[in-house]
Amino acid sequence: MGHYISFYGFARALALVVTILGLLALAVVQASPPPGSLPIPFSNYGVVAVFSSELSSGSGSITTVKLTSNGGGEFFVVKLLIFMPVAQESDLYLYSMTVDGFYSINFNQYNLEPRIVVVASGATIGDVVGSLQTSQQNMGTALNLLLLKDPLGNEGIVVNGGPGNGLTVGLTFASETVGAQIAAEAVVTAPSNNTITIALS
């Protein structure tokens, strides 16, 4: 009994060889990875406090507090404490806030009565985040986008790390004042391999 290969069987075998060669050719194609960094596990987050000081030039001027991170991943500003060594006769209130360089709120436009007071007249310490939390009902959804739970369960302002990102807060006195020394300390929940920087201007 003789052996033979039909043309149909030969064609199927040839198609299989061509398919395998095609797959092998695909296997050596190099593709660049997708952009962006790998997500940082919440277990790798820790808490840090950073401090800075600046002399405010008085009524009508804006004292700016800027918080940035040198690494990837979100960070959470749990407290942004404002200190003055001498109590003033004017409230220090929240003027503006910018998140990651693109989401900005000018609190002046809301004409809130009372305004979002950070340090009340006659006091020497206040908290920006705490002031936002107590004003959340008056402001509605504008603040709901800003305040989220951090990995440790604390409510804070969430911002991104890296160039161009971070939190910028503007503060100003409500009425005439000569000027005062203002210091800021932030309590931040951030990826443990990041460096958090605070600056006043």
Number of C-alpha atoms within 10 A of each C-alpha: 3 3 5 7 7 8 9 9 11 11 11 11 12 11 12 12 12 12 12 11 12 11 11 11 10 10 9 8 7 7 6 5 6 6 6 7 9 8 9 15 10 15 10 11 21 16 15 15 15 16 16 16 18 16 14 22 15 18 17 12 13 18 21 18 24 18 22 23 24 16 19 19 20 21 28 26 27 24 22 26 19 23 19 18 12 13 16 19 15 18 22 24 23 25 23 18 19 18 20 18 14 9 11 15 16 12 17 13 9 11 9 12 7 8 18 23 22 26 26 19 15 12 18 16 18 21 20 23 20 17 18 22 16 11 17 15 11 14 16 10 10 12 17 14 11 16 21 17 13 21 17 12 8 15 19 24 24 23 22 21 23 15 13 13 19 25 26 20 21 20 22 23 28 20 12 12 16 9 14 18 14 19 20 24 19 24 17 24 24 29 25 15 13 18 14 21 16 19 18 20 13
